[in-house]
Structure formats: structure tokens, C-alpha cells
């Protein structure tokens, strides 16, 4: 995804999180969600970085209906609940519409 522009009019969901010191099983859940989201209709790609306990993930979506479908996906709902109960100190979700996108070097 790095080096590729995102389609104008698509959506970006920014998920910023802070983990508890103890977060056993979190990496495995992330790996499973990465595999699952890649199969989700309307998913365009993702950028993600984690520095210690703080992480930022930006996922890109065709439209708001695709975002809603992912948010309501059964296994993702379980991961969300487990995250709130076990792994996250807190998180923020921001949904934005892509107005402009470019990459360097150009594809």
C-alpha cells in the first residue's frame, strides 16, 4: 500500500490505541483481524504502526457502507469487545473522507 495513492471519495478510518502493559494474545488477534479484513468487501488497504504501547492504524474503504459492514462483522465484534475488556487503556476512531491523495514516487 505504501507508494500507492488512495482513491478520492473513499474513506479512511484512523484507529489510535494505547495498550495495557499486559496484552497477552493481542498480536495473534491483530494477525487474525488483518487476514479477515483483507477479505471484507470494500476494503482498499491499510497503513499501521506501533511504537511500544501506542498504535495507529489507518484502514481505507470504498464507502461508508463497507465500514459499517466491517464494524458489524461477527468475529470483529468479538475482537472489539475483548479489546475493551482486556487489551486497551483507550482508543480513538476517526472516519474521514479522502479529498486528495498522491504518492511518491509515482506508481
VOTOR-766063 format. One record per atom (N, C-alpha, C, O): residue in one letter; x, y negated, z; atom name. Coordinates in Angstrom, 1 decimal. Layout:
N
A_X_Y_Z_CA
...
//
This chain:
107
X_0.8_1.2_0.0_N
X_0.0_0.0_0.0_CA
X_0.9_-1.2_0.0_C
X_0.5_-2.3_-0.6_O
X_2.0_-1.2_0.6_N
X_2.9_-2.4_0.6_CA
X_3.4_-2.7_-0.8_C
X_3.7_-1.7_-1.5_O
X_3.3_-3.9_-1.2_N
X_3.6_-4.3_-2.5_CA
X_2.5_-4.3_-3.5_C
X_2.6_-4.6_-4.7_O
X_1.3_-4.0_-3.0_N
X_0.1_-4.0_-3.8_CA
X_-0.9_-5.1_-3.3_C
X_-1.0_-5.3_-2.1_O
X_-1.5_-5.8_-4.2_N
X_-2.5_-6.8_-3.7_CA
X_-3.8_-6.1_-3.4_C
X_-4.1_-5.0_-3.9_O
X_-4.6_-6.7_-2.7_N
X_-5.9_-6.2_-2.2_CA
X_-7.0_-6.9_-3.1_C
X_-6.9_-8.1_-3.3_O
X_-8.0_-6.2_-3.6_N
X_-9.0_-6.8_-4.5_CA
X_-9.7_-8.0_-3.8_C
X_-10.2_-7.9_-2.6_O
X_-9.8_-9.1_-4.5_N
X_-10.5_-10.3_-4.0_CA
X_-12.0_-9.9_-3.8_C
X_-12.5_-9.2_-4.7_O
X_-12.6_-10.3_-2.7_N
X_-14.0_-9.9_-2.5_CA
X_-14.1_-8.7_-1.6_C
X_-15.2_-8.4_-1.1_O
X_-13.0_-7.9_-1.4_N
X_-13.1_-6.8_-0.5_CA
X_-13.0_-7.3_0.9_C
X_-12.9_-8.5_1.2_O
X_-12.9_-6.4_1.9_N
X_-12.9_-6.8_3.3_CA
X_-11.7_-6.2_4.0_C
X_-11.2_-5.1_3.7_O
X_-11.2_-6.9_5.0_N
X_-10.1_-6.5_5.9_CA
X_-10.6_-6.4_7.3_C
X_-11.3_-7.3_7.8_O
X_-10.3_-5.2_8.0_N
X_-10.7_-5.1_9.4_CA
X_-9.4_-5.0_10.1_C
X_-8.6_-4.1_10.0_O
X_-9.2_-6.0_11.0_N
X_-8.0_-6.1_11.8_CA
X_-8.3_-5.6_13.2_C
X_-9.2_-6.1_13.9_O
X_-7.6_-4.5_13.6_N
X_-7.7_-3.9_14.9_CA
X_-6.4_-4.1_15.7_C
X_-5.4_-3.5_15.3_O
X_-6.5_-4.9_16.7_N
X_-5.3_-5.2_17.5_CA
X_-5.6_-4.5_18.9_C
X_-6.6_-4.8_19.5_O
X_-4.6_-3.7_19.4_N
X_-4.9_-3.0_20.6_CA
X_-3.7_-3.0_21.5_C
X_-2.5_-3.2_21.1_O
X_-4.0_-2.8_22.8_N
X_-2.9_-2.6_23.8_CA
X_-3.3_-1.3_24.5_C
X_-4.4_-1.1_25.0_O
X_-2.3_-0.4_24.6_N
X_-2.4_0.9_25.2_CA
X_-2.1_0.9_26.7_C
X_-1.3_0.0_27.1_O
X_-2.7_1.8_27.5_N
X_-2.2_2.1_28.8_CA
X_-0.8_2.7_28.7_C
X_-0.5_3.2_27.7_O
X_-0.1_2.6_29.8_N
X_1.3_3.2_29.8_CA
X_1.2_4.7_29.5_C
X_2.0_5.2_28.8_O
X_0.2_5.4_30.1_N
X_-0.1_6.8_29.8_CA
X_-1.1_6.9_28.7_C
X_-2.2_6.5_28.9_O
X_-0.7_7.5_27.6_N
X_-1.6_7.6_26.5_CA
X_-1.4_8.9_25.8_C
X_-1.3_9.0_24.6_O
X_-1.4_10.0_26.6_N
X_-1.2_11.3_26.1_CA
X_-2.3_11.7_25.1_C
X_-3.5_11.5_25.4_O
X_-1.9_12.2_23.9_N
X_-2.9_12.6_22.9_CA
X_-3.2_11.5_21.9_C
X_-3.9_11.8_20.9_O
X_-2.8_10.3_22.2_N
X_-3.1_9.2_21.3_CA
X_-2.5_9.3_19.9_C
X_-3.2_9.1_18.9_O
X_-1.3_9.7_19.8_N
X_-0.6_9.9_18.5_CA
X_-1.3_10.9_17.6_C
X_-1.5_10.7_16.4_O
X_-1.8_12.0_18.2_N
X_-2.5_13.0_17.5_CA
X_-3.8_12.5_17.0_C
X_-4.2_12.8_15.9_O
X_-4.5_11.7_17.8_N
X_-5.8_11.1_17.4_CA
X_-5.6_10.2_16.2_C
X_-6.3_10.2_15.3_O
X_-4.5_9.4_16.3_N
X_-4.2_8.4_15.2_CA
X_-4.0_9.2_13.9_C
X_-4.5_8.8_12.8_O
X_-3.2_10.2_14.0_N
X_-2.9_11.1_12.8_CA
X_-4.2_11.6_12.2_C
X_-4.4_11.6_11.0_O
X_-5.1_12.1_13.1_N
X_-6.4_12.7_12.6_CA
X_-7.2_11.6_11.9_C
X_-7.8_11.8_10.9_O
X_-7.3_10.4_12.6_N
X_-8.1_9.3_12.0_CA
X_-7.5_8.8_10.7_C
X_-8.3_8.5_9.8_O
X_-6.2_8.8_10.6_N
X_-5.6_8.4_9.3_CA
X_-6.0_9.4_8.2_C
X_-6.3_8.9_7.1_O
X_-6.0_10.7_8.5_N
X_-6.4_11.7_7.5_CA
X_-7.9_11.5_7.1_C
X_-8.3_11.7_6.0_O
X_-8.7_11.3_8.1_N
X_-10.1_11.2_8.0_CA
X_-10.5_9.9_7.2_C
X_-11.4_10.0_6.3_O
X_-10.0_8.8_7.5_N
X_-10.3_7.5_6.9_CA
X_-10.0_7.6_5.4_C
X_-10.6_6.9_4.6_O
X_-8.9_8.2_5.1_N
X_-8.5_8.3_3.7_CA
X_-9.5_9.0_2.8_C
X_-9.5_8.8_1.6_O
X_-10.4_9.8_3.4_N
X_-11.5_10.4_2.6_CA
X_-12.8_9.6_2.6_C
X_-13.7_10.0_1.9_O
X_-12.8_8.5_3.3_N
X_-14.0_7.7_3.5_CA
X_-14.3_6.9_2.3_C
X_-13.4_6.2_1.8_O
X_-15.5_7.0_1.7_N
X_-15.9_6.2_0.5_CA
X_-15.7_4.7_0.8_C
X_-16.1_4.2_1.9_O
X_-15.1_4.0_-0.1_N
X_-15.0_2.5_0.1_CA
X_-13.7_2.1_0.7_C
X_-13.4_1.0_0.8_O
X_-12.9_3.1_1.3_N
X_-11.6_2.8_1.9_CA
X_-10.6_2.5_0.8_C
X_-10.4_3.3_-0.1_O
X_-9.9_1.4_1.0_N
X_-8.9_1.0_0.0_CA
X_-7.4_1.1_0.4_C
X_-6.6_1.2_-0.4_O
X_-7.2_1.2_1.7_N
X_-5.8_1.3_2.2_CA
X_-5.7_0.7_3.6_C
X_-6.6_0.3_4.2_O
X_-4.4_0.8_4.1_N
X_-4.2_0.4_5.5_CA
X_-2.7_-0.1_5.6_C
X_-1.8_0.4_4.9_O
X_-2.5_-1.1_6.5_N
X_-1.2_-1.5_7.0_CA
X_-1.3_-1.4_8.5_C
X_-2.3_-1.7_9.1_O
X_-0.2_-0.8_9.1_N
X_-0.3_-0.6_10.5_CA
X_1.1_-0.7_11.1_C
X_2.1_-0.3_10.5_O
X_1.2_-1.3_12.3_N
X_2.5_-1.4_13.0_CA
X_2.2_-1.3_14.5_C
X_1.2_-1.8_15.0_O
X_3.1_-0.7_15.2_N
X_3.0_-0.6_16.7_CA
X_4.4_-0.9_17.2_C
X_5.4_-0.4_16.8_O
X_4.4_-1.8_18.2_N
X_5.6_-2.2_19.0_CA
X_5.4_-1.9_20.4_C
X_4.7_-2.7_21.1_O
X_5.8_-0.7_20.9_N
X_5.6_-0.3_22.2_CA
X_4.1_0.0_22.4_C
X_3.5_0.8_21.8_O
X_3.5_-0.8_23.3_N
X_2.1_-0.5_23.7_CA
X_1.1_-1.4_22.9_C
X_-0.1_-1.2_22.9_O
X_1.6_-2.3_22.0_N
X_0.8_-3.2_21.2_CA
X_0.8_-2.7_19.8_C
X_1.8_-2.5_19.2_O
X_-0.4_-2.6_19.2_N
X_-0.5_-2.2_17.8_CA
X_-1.5_-3.1_17.0_C
X_-2.4_-3.7_17.6_O
X_-1.2_-3.2_15.7_N
X_-2.0_-4.0_14.8_CA
X_-2.2_-3.1_13.6_C
X_-1.3_-2.7_12.9_O
X_-3.5_-2.8_13.3_N
X_-3.8_-2.0_12.1_CA
X_-4.8_-2.9_11.3_C
X_-5.8_-3.3_11.8_O
X_-4.5_-3.0_10.0_N
X_-5.4_-3.7_9.1_CA
X_-5.9_-2.7_8.0_C
X_-5.1_-2.2_7.2_O
X_-7.2_-2.4_8.0_N
X_-7.7_-1.5_7.0_CA
X_-8.5_-2.3_6.0_C
X_-9.1_-3.4_6.3_O
X_-8.5_-1.9_4.8_N
X_-9.1_-2.6_3.7_CA
X_-10.3_-1.8_3.1_C
X_-10.2_-0.6_2.9_O
X_-11.4_-2.5_2.8_N
X_-12.6_-1.8_2.4_CA
X_-13.3_-2.5_1.2_C
X_-13.1_-3.7_1.1_O
X_-14.0_-1.7_0.4_N
X_-14.7_-2.2_-0.7_CA
X_-15.8_-3.2_-0.3_C
X_-15.9_-4.2_-1.0_O
X_-16.5_-2.9_0.7_N
X_-17.7_-3.7_1.1_CA
X_-18.0_-3.5_2.6_C
X_-17.5_-2.6_3.2_O
X_-19.0_-4.3_3.1_N
X_-19.4_-4.2_4.5_CA
X_-20.1_-2.8_4.8_C
X_-20.0_-2.3_5.9_O
X_-20.8_-2.3_3.8_N
X_-21.5_-1.0_4.0_CA
X_-20.4_0.1_4.2_C
X_-20.7_1.0_5.0_O
X_-19.3_0.1_3.6_N
X_-18.3_1.1_3.8_CA
X_-17.7_1.0_5.2_C
X_-17.4_2.0_5.8_O
X_-17.5_-0.3_5.7_N
X_-17.0_-0.5_7.0_CA
X_-18.0_0.1_8.0_C
X_-17.6_0.8_9.0_O
X_-19.3_-0.2_7.8_N
X_-20.3_0.3_8.7_CA
X_-20.4_1.8_8.7_C
X_-20.6_2.4_9.8_O
X_-20.2_2.4_7.6_N
X_-20.3_3.9_7.5_CA
X_-19.1_4.5_8.3_C
X_-19.2_5.5_8.9_O
X_-17.9_3.9_8.1_N
X_-16.7_4.4_8.9_CA
X_-16.9_4.2_10.4_C
X_-16.6_5.1_11.2_O
X_-17.4_3.1_10.8_N
X_-17.7_2.8_12.2_CA
X_-18.6_3.8_12.8_C
X_-18.5_4.2_14.0_O
X_-19.6_4.3_12.0_N
X_-20.6_5.2_12.5_CA
X_-20.2_6.7_12.2_C
X_-21.0_7.6_12.6_O
X_-19.1_7.0_11.6_N
X_-18.7_8.3_11.3_CA
X_-18.5_9.1_12.6_C
X_-17.9_8.6_13.5_O
X_-19.1_10.3_12.7_N
X_-19.2_11.1_13.9_CA
X_-17.9_11.3_14.7_C
X_-17.8_11.0_15.9_O
X_-16.9_11.8_14.0_N
X_-15.6_12.0_14.6_CA
X_-14.9_10.7_15.0_C
X_-14.2_10.6_16.1_O
X_-15.1_9.7_14.2_N
X_-14.6_8.3_14.6_CA
X_-15.3_7.8_15.8_C
X_-14.6_7.1_16.7_O
X_-16.6_8.0_15.9_N
X_-17.3_7.6_17.1_CA
X_-16.7_8.2_18.4_C
X_-16.6_7.6_19.4_O
X_-16.4_9.5_18.3_N
X_-15.8_10.2_19.5_CA
X_-14.4_9.6_19.8_C
X_-14.1_9.4_21.0_O
X_-13.6_9.3_18.8_N
X_-12.3_8.7_19.0_CA
X_-12.4_7.3_19.6_C
X_-11.7_7.0_20.5_O
X_-13.4_6.6_19.2_N
X_-13.7_5.2_19.8_CA
X_-14.0_5.3_21.3_C
X_-13.4_4.6_22.1_O
X_-14.9_6.3_21.6_N
X_-15.3_6.4_23.0_CA
X_-14.1_6.9_23.8_C
X_-13.9_6.4_25.0_O
X_-13.3_7.8_23.3_N
X_-12.1_8.3_24.0_CA
X_-11.1_7.2_24.2_C
X_-10.4_7.1_25.2_O
X_-10.9_6.4_23.2_N
X_-10.0_5.2_23.3_CA
X_-10.4_4.3_24.4_C
X_-9.5_3.9_25.2_O
X_-11.7_4.0_24.5_N
X_-12.1_3.1_25.5_CA
X_-12.0_3.7_26.9_C
X_-11.6_3.0_27.9_O
X_-12.2_5.0_27.0_N
X_-12.2_5.7_28.3_CA
X_-10.8_6.0_28.7_C
X_-10.5_6.1_29.9_O
X_-9.9_6.3_27.8_N
X_-8.6_6.9_28.2_CA
X_-7.4_6.1_27.7_C
X_-6.4_6.0_28.5_O
X_-7.4_5.5_26.5_N
X_-6.1_5.0_26.0_CA
X_-5.9_3.5_26.0_C
X_-4.8_3.0_26.2_O
X_-7.0_2.7_25.7_N
X_-6.9_1.3_25.6_CA
X_-7.1_0.5_26.8_C
X_-8.0_0.7_27.6_O
X_-6.1_-0.5_27.0_N
X_-6.3_-1.5_28.0_CA
X_-7.4_-2.5_27.5_C
X_-8.3_-3.0_28.2_O
X_-7.3_-2.7_26.2_N
X_-8.2_-3.6_25.5_CA
X_-7.9_-3.6_24.0_C
X_-6.9_-3.2_23.6_O
X_-8.9_-4.2_23.2_N
X_-8.6_-4.3_21.8_CA
X_-9.5_-5.4_21.2_C
X_-10.5_-5.8_21.9_O
X_-9.2_-5.9_20.0_N
X_-10.0_-6.9_19.3_CA
X_-10.2_-6.4_17.9_C
X_-9.2_-5.8_17.3_O
X_-11.4_-6.6_17.3_N
X_-11.6_-6.2_16.0_CA
X_-12.1_-7.5_15.2_C
X_-13.0_-8.2_15.7_O
X_-11.5_-7.8_14.1_N
X_-11.9_-8.9_13.3_CA
X_-12.1_-8.4_11.9_C
X_-11.3_-7.8_11.3_O
X_-13.3_-8.8_11.3_N
X_-13.6_-8.4_10.0_CA
X_-13.6_-9.7_9.1_C
X_-14.2_-10.7_9.5_O
X_-12.8_-9.6_8.0_N
X_-12.6_-10.8_7.2_CA
X_-12.8_-10.4_5.7_C
X_-12.6_-9.3_5.3_O
X_-13.2_-11.4_5.0_N
X_-13.4_-11.2_3.5_CA
X_-12.1_-11.7_2.8_C
X_-11.6_-12.7_3.2_O
X_-11.6_-10.9_1.9_N
X_-10.4_-11.2_1.2_CA
X_-10.7_-12.3_0.1_C
X_-11.5_-12.0_-0.8_O
X_-10.1_-13.5_0.3_N
X_-10.3_-14.6_-0.7_CA
X_-9.2_-14.7_-1.7_C
X_-9.4_-15.2_-2.8_O
X_-8.0_-14.2_-1.3_N
X_-6.8_-14.3_-2.2_CA
X_-5.9_-13.2_-1.7_C
X_-5.8_-12.8_-0.6_O
X_-5.2_-12.6_-2.7_N
X_-4.2_-11.5_-2.4_CA
X_-3.2_-11.5_-3.5_C
X_-3.5_-11.5_-4.7_O
X_-1.9_-11.4_-3.1_N
X_-0.9_-11.2_-4.1_CA
X_0.3_-10.4_-3.4_C
X_0.3_-10.3_-2.1_O
X_1.2_-9.9_-4.2_N
X_2.3_-9.1_-3.6_CA
X_3.6_-9.5_-4.3_C
X_3.6_-10.0_-5.5_O
X_4.7_-9.3_-3.7_N
X_6.0_-9.4_-4.3_CA
X_6.8_-8.2_-4.0_C
X_6.8_-7.8_-2.8_O
X_7.6_-7.7_-4.9_N
X_7.5_-8.0_-6.3_CA
X_6.2_-7.6_-6.9_C
X_5.5_-6.7_-6.4_O
X_5.8_-8.2_-8.0_N
X_4.5_-7.8_-8.6_CA
X_4.6_-6.3_-9.0_C
X_5.7_-5.8_-9.4_O
X_3.4_-5.6_-9.0_N
X_3.5_-4.2_-9.4_CA
X_3.8_-4.0_-10.9_C
X_3.9_-2.9_-11.4_O
//
